[in-house]
């Protein structure tokens, strides 16, 4: 997890918007909990902090790679 504050509103929104571009389901898992990546609220409910290892899974490798890449970035900065 690259965002310095963790999976709060801004990174969760960015990740969810990216996930919504795919027809395939994308699942994020952390600390025994799994949620769909299309929902910012569910993403925030994971409570993942900076440095946490969040697992991304999907039947679509492109989707998995894109979401994993976003998770590794600091999405707290303005882009």
C-alpha positions as CSV (number, residue, x, y, z in Angstrom):
1,X,0.0,0.0,0.0
2,X,1.7,3.1,-1.2
3,X,-0.5,6.0,-0.1
4,X,1.0,7.5,3.0
5,X,-2.3,7.8,4.8
6,X,-3.6,4.4,3.7
7,X,-6.8,3.6,1.9
8,X,-8.8,6.6,2.8
9,X,-11.3,8.4,0.6
10,X,-9.1,9.8,-2.1
11,X,-7.1,6.6,-3.0
12,X,-10.3,4.5,-2.5
13,X,-12.1,6.7,-5.0
14,X,-9.3,6.5,-7.6
15,X,-9.0,2.7,-7.3
16,X,-12.8,2.2,-7.5
17,X,-13.1,4.4,-10.6
18,X,-10.4,2.4,-12.3
19,X,-12.0,-0.9,-11.3
20,X,-15.3,0.2,-12.6
21,X,-13.8,0.4,-16.1
22,X,-13.6,-3.4,-16.2
23,X,-16.4,-5.8,-16.7
24,X,-14.6,-8.4,-14.5
25,X,-14.9,-8.5,-10.8
26,X,-11.8,-7.3,-8.9
27,X,-11.4,-8.3,-5.3
28,X,-9.1,-6.6,-2.7
29,X,-8.1,-8.7,0.3
30,X,-6.4,-7.5,3.5
31,X,-6.2,-9.0,7.0
32,X,-8.7,-11.8,6.3
33,X,-11.3,-9.5,4.7
34,X,-12.2,-9.3,1.0
35,X,-14.1,-6.6,-0.8
36,X,-15.0,-5.7,-4.4
37,X,-12.8,-2.9,-5.7
38,X,-15.6,-1.1,-7.4
39,X,-16.8,0.4,-4.1
40,X,-14.8,3.2,-2.4
41,X,-16.6,2.6,0.9
42,X,-15.8,-1.1,0.9
43,X,-12.2,-0.3,0.0
44,X,-12.0,2.1,2.9
45,X,-13.5,-0.6,5.2
46,X,-10.4,-2.7,4.8
47,X,-8.5,-0.3,7.0
48,X,-5.2,-0.8,5.1
49,X,-2.5,1.5,6.2
50,X,0.7,2.6,4.4
51,X,3.0,-0.3,3.9
52,X,0.2,-2.9,4.2
53,X,0.1,-5.8,1.8
54,X,-3.2,-5.8,0.0
55,X,-3.9,-8.7,-2.4
56,X,-5.6,-8.0,-5.8
57,X,-7.4,-10.8,-7.6
58,X,-9.4,-11.0,-10.8
59,X,-9.9,-13.3,-13.8
60,X,-8.7,-10.3,-15.9
61,X,-4.9,-10.0,-15.6
62,X,-4.9,-6.4,-17.0
63,X,-7.4,-5.4,-14.3
64,X,-5.3,-7.1,-11.6
65,X,-2.1,-5.4,-12.8
66,X,-3.7,-1.9,-13.1
67,X,-5.2,-2.0,-9.6
68,X,-2.0,-3.4,-8.1
69,X,-0.1,-0.6,-9.7
70,X,-2.5,2.0,-8.3
71,X,-2.2,0.4,-4.8
72,X,1.6,0.7,-5.0
73,X,1.5,4.4,-5.7
74,X,1.0,7.4,-3.3
75,X,-2.4,8.5,-4.4
76,X,-2.5,11.2,-1.7
77,X,-0.7,13.7,-4.0
78,X,-2.6,15.7,-6.6
79,X,-2.1,14.4,-10.1
